[in-house]
Amino acid sequence: MNAMLDLLFGCRHRRITRPITPVHKPGVPAEETYVACLDCGQRLHYDLKEMRVGRSLARPRRVPASLPFETRV
């Protein structure tokens, strides 16, 4: 029944991860803190000050596994 409702109305993002802030290298701008939906995989902005889930984030681009580790983003 839930799968049918998700198809009609989209995921409601009720099951989410804890807030995640990606680690970044010095001199590289930090990425936004986000939570991820455990049902659909969508990343959602997380405001640390207000402790609220916000807008959805663009999916990160995929890096081919054949590239050396240093060139991955």
C-alpha positions as CSV (number, residue, x, y, z in Angstrom):
1,M,0.0,0.0,0.0
2,N,2.8,2.4,0.9
3,A,4.6,1.8,-2.4
4,M,1.4,2.7,-4.3
5,L,1.1,6.0,-2.4
6,D,4.7,6.8,-3.0
7,L,4.1,6.3,-6.8
8,L,1.2,8.7,-6.7
9,F,2.4,11.4,-4.3
10,G,6.1,10.8,-3.9
11,C,8.2,9.9,-0.9
12,R,7.3,11.6,2.4
13,H,10.9,11.2,3.7
14,R,9.8,10.0,7.2
15,R,12.9,7.7,7.7
16,I,16.1,9.8,7.5
17,T,19.7,9.5,8.6
18,R,21.4,11.7,11.2
19,P,22.8,15.0,9.9
20,I,25.9,14.5,7.8
21,T,28.6,17.1,7.1
22,P,31.1,15.9,4.5
23,V,34.8,16.3,5.3
24,H,36.6,18.7,2.9
25,K,40.2,19.5,2.1
26,P,41.8,22.8,3.1
27,G,41.1,25.5,0.5
28,V,38.0,23.7,-0.9
29,P,34.6,25.1,0.1
30,A,32.7,22.9,2.5
31,E,29.6,21.1,1.4
32,E,26.2,21.6,3.0
33,T,25.1,19.5,6.0
34,Y,22.3,17.1,4.8
35,V,20.2,14.1,5.8
36,A,19.3,11.3,3.5
37,C,16.0,9.5,3.2
38,L,16.4,5.8,3.9
39,D,13.5,4.9,1.6
40,C,14.2,6.8,-1.6
41,G,17.9,8.0,-1.1
42,Q,17.1,11.7,-1.7
43,R,19.5,14.1,0.1
44,L,17.8,17.0,2.0
45,H,19.4,20.2,3.4
46,Y,19.7,20.2,7.2
47,D,19.8,23.5,9.1
48,L,22.1,23.0,12.1
49,K,20.9,26.2,13.9
50,E,17.2,25.5,13.5
51,M,17.6,21.7,13.6
52,R,15.2,21.4,10.6
53,V,15.1,19.5,7.4
54,G,14.8,21.8,4.3
55,R,14.9,21.7,0.5
56,S,16.2,18.8,-1.4
57,L,19.8,18.9,-2.7
58,A,21.1,18.0,-6.1
59,R,22.4,14.5,-6.4
60,P,26.3,14.4,-6.4
61,R,27.9,13.6,-9.6
62,R,29.3,10.1,-9.8
63,V,33.1,9.5,-10.2
64,P,34.2,6.4,-12.0
65,A,35.8,3.9,-9.7
66,S,38.7,3.5,-12.2
67,L,40.1,7.0,-11.4
68,P,42.9,7.2,-8.8
69,F,41.8,8.2,-5.3
70,E,43.5,11.7,-5.4
71,T,41.4,12.8,-8.4
72,R,38.0,11.9,-6.9
73,V,35.8,14.7,-5.6
